[in-house]
Amino acid sequence: DSYIHQSLPSETQTMLNESTIKINIHTQDDPHILKIKQSLDVAEQEAITSFLKNHNHIFTWSYTDMP
């Protein structure tokens, strides 16, 4: 794992070290959790969350979702 991290470009390493927040893009009963950058402003967080919720169907959450 550390070898892979060391072999990544420095800008990618920076992205991996950034703080994130968890967002649920589905329901409370069947949560689909993703992480987004914490440093985004509120408007960006809301826009990304809205986009991901509206396109939730494109993600594979389980084997049954796979074609």
C-alpha positions as CSV (number, residue, x, y, z in Angstrom):
1,D,0.0,0.0,0.0
2,S,2.7,2.5,0.9
3,Y,4.6,1.5,-2.3
4,I,1.6,2.4,-4.4
5,H,1.1,5.7,-2.5
6,Q,4.8,6.6,-3.1
7,S,4.6,5.8,-6.8
8,L,1.7,8.2,-7.4
9,P,2.3,11.7,-8.7
10,S,2.6,14.3,-6.0
11,E,-0.7,16.0,-6.9
12,T,-2.5,12.7,-6.6
13,Q,-0.9,12.1,-3.2
14,T,-2.2,15.6,-2.1
15,M,-5.7,14.6,-3.2
16,L,-5.5,11.4,-1.2
17,N,-4.6,13.3,1.9
18,E,-7.4,15.8,1.8
19,S,-10.2,15.7,4.3
20,T,-13.5,14.4,3.2
21,I,-17.1,14.3,4.3
22,K,-19.5,11.4,3.8
23,I,-22.7,12.0,2.0
24,N,-25.7,9.7,1.5
25,I,-27.1,9.8,-2.0
26,H,-29.9,7.3,-1.4
27,T,-32.3,6.6,1.5
28,Q,-31.8,6.2,5.3
29,D,-33.0,2.6,5.0
30,D,-30.6,1.8,2.2
31,P,-27.8,4.3,2.3
32,H,-25.3,4.7,-0.5
33,I,-22.4,6.6,1.0
34,L,-19.8,8.6,-1.0
35,K,-17.1,11.0,0.1
36,I,-16.5,14.5,-1.2
37,K,-13.8,17.0,-0.4
38,Q,-14.5,18.9,2.9
39,S,-12.8,22.0,1.6
40,L,-15.6,22.6,-1.0
41,D,-17.8,25.6,-0.2
42,V,-21.4,24.9,0.7
43,A,-22.8,25.7,-2.8
44,E,-20.3,23.2,-4.4
45,Q,-21.1,20.5,-1.9
46,E,-24.8,21.0,-2.5
47,A,-24.4,20.9,-6.3
48,I,-22.2,17.8,-6.2
49,T,-24.6,16.1,-3.8
50,S,-27.6,16.9,-5.9
51,F,-25.9,15.7,-9.1
52,L,-24.9,12.4,-7.5
53,K,-28.4,11.9,-6.1
54,N,-29.9,12.5,-9.5
55,H,-27.5,10.1,-11.1
56,N,-27.5,7.5,-8.3
57,H,-28.7,4.8,-10.8
58,I,-25.3,4.8,-12.7
59,F,-23.4,3.4,-9.8
60,T,-23.0,-0.3,-9.1
61,W,-23.8,-0.8,-5.4
62,S,-24.0,-4.6,-5.4
63,Y,-23.5,-7.6,-7.7
64,T,-27.2,-7.5,-8.6
65,D,-26.7,-4.0,-10.1
66,M,-24.1,-5.4,-12.5
67,P,-25.1,-6.1,-16.1
